[in-house]
Amino acid sequence: MAVRPFAKEDIQPLKEILEATGAFRPEEIGVGIELMEIVAAEPGQEDYLMYTGVDEQGQVQGYYCVGPTPMTERTYDLYWIAVNPSAQGRGMSGELLQHCIRLVANRGGSKIIAETSSQQLYDRTRAFYRKHGFKEEARIADYYSAGDDLVVYTLSVNSKS
């Protein structure tokens, strides 16, 4: 897989990927699309850094969106990372995440924050973060809804600055 800067043409295939995962509610997908539209419309903006993973045929297979956390010096939020379900299990998520980590390090970042749900549907997501060195830093009970906690993971990054 190759990782390249996000392009406006990626919006529709990424929307289909987000829907196909079954992990996101319609309003969450709407927010993801809104961020893609911001990145497409404002190429010079620095709030959301978005990269697309493509397969050997150039077909969109996933993406991530990361950005500097407001009012912090060197912390970044990993807002989105998603891979086509038909391509899962082949290391694409890991490649996207490693690209993200290098990007943050090269920009002088020292910490990446990833938030997810405690629901069973997100067991694989939480395992993915732990596998890649993230540590569960906090948990807020009943955050999303009754019985659905917010789980906050952090990863320390070796900054290049």
C-alpha positions as CSV (number, residue, x, y, z in Angstrom):
1,M,0.0,0.0,0.0
2,A,1.1,3.6,-0.6
3,V,0.1,6.5,1.5
4,R,-0.4,9.8,-0.2
5,P,-1.9,13.2,0.6
6,F,-5.7,13.2,0.7
7,A,-7.5,14.4,-2.5
8,K,-11.0,15.7,-3.0
9,E,-11.7,12.7,-5.2
10,D,-11.2,10.4,-2.2
11,I,-14.3,11.7,-0.4
12,Q,-16.8,9.3,-2.0
13,P,-14.7,6.1,-1.7
14,L,-13.8,7.0,1.9
15,K,-17.5,7.6,2.7
16,E,-18.2,4.2,1.4
17,I,-15.4,2.7,3.5
18,L,-16.7,4.4,6.6
19,E,-20.2,3.1,6.0
20,A,-18.9,-0.4,5.2
21,T,-17.0,-0.7,8.5
22,G,-20.2,-0.8,10.4
23,A,-18.4,1.0,13.3
24,F,-19.7,4.5,12.8
25,R,-23.1,6.0,13.3
26,P,-24.5,8.2,10.5
27,E,-23.8,11.4,12.4
28,E,-20.1,10.3,12.9
29,I,-19.8,9.6,9.2
30,G,-21.2,13.1,8.6
31,V,-18.5,14.6,10.8
32,G,-15.8,12.6,8.9
33,I,-17.1,13.8,5.6
34,E,-17.3,17.4,6.9
35,L,-13.6,17.2,7.8
36,M,-12.7,15.8,4.4
37,E,-14.6,18.7,2.8
38,I,-12.7,21.2,4.9
39,V,-9.4,19.7,3.9
40,A,-10.4,19.6,0.2
41,A,-11.7,23.2,0.3
42,E,-8.8,24.7,2.3
43,P,-5.6,23.0,1.2
44,G,-3.4,25.3,3.3
45,Q,-5.2,24.8,6.6
46,E,-3.2,23.1,9.3
47,D,-6.0,21.9,11.7
48,Y,-6.6,18.6,9.9
49,L,-3.8,16.7,8.2
50,M,-5.3,13.9,6.1
51,Y,-3.6,11.1,4.2
52,T,-5.1,8.3,2.0
53,G,-3.9,4.7,1.7
54,V,-4.2,3.2,-1.8
55,D,-3.5,-0.3,-3.0
56,E,-1.3,-1.4,-5.9
57,Q,-4.0,-0.5,-8.4
58,G,-4.4,3.0,-6.9
59,Q,-7.8,2.2,-5.3
60,V,-8.6,4.0,-2.1
61,Q,-8.4,1.6,0.8
62,G,-8.3,3.8,3.9
63,Y,-7.2,7.1,5.5
64,Y,-6.3,8.9,8.6
65,C,-6.9,12.4,9.9
66,V,-4.7,13.9,12.6
67,G,-4.2,17.4,13.8
68,P,-2.5,19.5,16.4
69,T,-4.5,19.6,19.6
70,P,-5.6,23.2,20.3
71,M,-3.9,25.0,23.2
72,T,-1.1,22.4,23.5
73,E,2.5,22.7,22.5
74,R,3.2,19.3,20.9
75,T,0.2,17.1,21.2
76,Y,-1.8,15.8,18.3
77,D,-5.3,14.2,18.1
78,L,-5.8,11.2,15.8
79,Y,-9.3,12.0,14.7
80,W,-9.9,9.2,12.2
81,I,-8.2,6.0,11.0
82,A,-10.2,3.6,8.9
83,V,-9.5,0.9,6.4
84,N,-11.8,-0.9,3.9
85,P,-13.1,-4.0,5.6
86,S,-12.2,-6.1,2.6
87,A,-8.6,-5.0,3.1
88,Q,-8.4,-5.4,6.8
89,G,-5.9,-7.9,8.2
90,R,-3.2,-7.0,5.7
91,G,-1.3,-4.4,7.7
92,M,-2.9,-1.3,6.0
93,S,-4.1,0.2,9.3
94,G,-0.6,-0.3,10.8
95,E,1.0,1.4,7.7
96,L,-1.4,4.3,8.0
97,L,-0.6,4.6,11.7
98,Q,3.1,4.4,11.2
99,H,2.9,7.2,8.5
100,C,0.9,9.3,11.0
101,I,3.5,8.8,13.8
102,R,6.3,9.8,11.4
103,L,4.3,12.9,10.3
104,V,3.7,14.0,13.9
105,A,7.3,13.4,14.8
106,N,8.6,15.3,11.8
107,R,6.3,18.2,12.8
108,G,7.8,18.3,16.3
109,G,4.9,16.5,18.0
110,S,5.5,14.5,21.1
111,K,2.2,12.9,21.9
112,I,-0.7,11.4,20.0
113,I,-4.2,11.1,21.5
114,A,-6.7,8.6,20.2
115,E,-10.2,8.3,21.6
116,T,-12.6,5.4,21.2
117,S,-15.6,3.7,22.7
118,S,-15.7,1.0,25.3
119,Q,-18.4,-0.9,23.4
120,Q,-17.6,-4.5,22.3
121,L,-17.8,-3.3,18.6
122,Y,-14.6,-1.4,19.3
123,D,-12.6,-4.3,20.9
124,R,-10.5,-4.6,17.8
125,T,-9.9,-0.9,17.7
126,R,-8.6,-0.9,21.3
127,A,-6.5,-3.9,20.6
128,F,-5.0,-2.2,17.6
129,Y,-4.0,0.8,19.6
130,R,-2.4,-1.3,22.4
131,K,-0.6,-3.4,19.7
132,H,1.0,-0.2,18.4
133,G,2.2,1.0,21.7
134,F,-0.7,3.2,22.8
135,K,-1.5,3.2,26.5
136,E,-5.0,3.6,28.0
137,E,-4.6,6.9,29.8
138,A,-8.2,7.7,30.8
139,R,-11.7,6.3,30.8
140,I,-14.9,8.4,31.3
141,A,-17.9,6.3,32.2
142,D,-21.1,6.7,30.3
143,Y,-19.6,9.4,28.1
144,Y,-21.2,8.5,24.8
145,S,-24.3,7.0,26.4
146,A,-25.2,4.8,29.4
147,G,-22.7,1.9,29.4
148,D,-20.6,3.4,26.6
149,D,-17.4,4.9,28.1
150,L,-14.9,7.1,26.4
151,V,-11.5,5.4,26.3
152,V,-8.5,7.7,25.8
153,Y,-5.2,6.3,24.5
154,T,-1.9,8.1,24.3
155,L,1.3,7.4,22.4
156,S,4.6,9.2,23.1
157,V,6.4,10.1,19.9
158,N,10.1,10.7,19.4
159,S,10.0,14.2,18.0
160,K,12.4,15.4,15.2
161,S,12.7,18.9,16.6
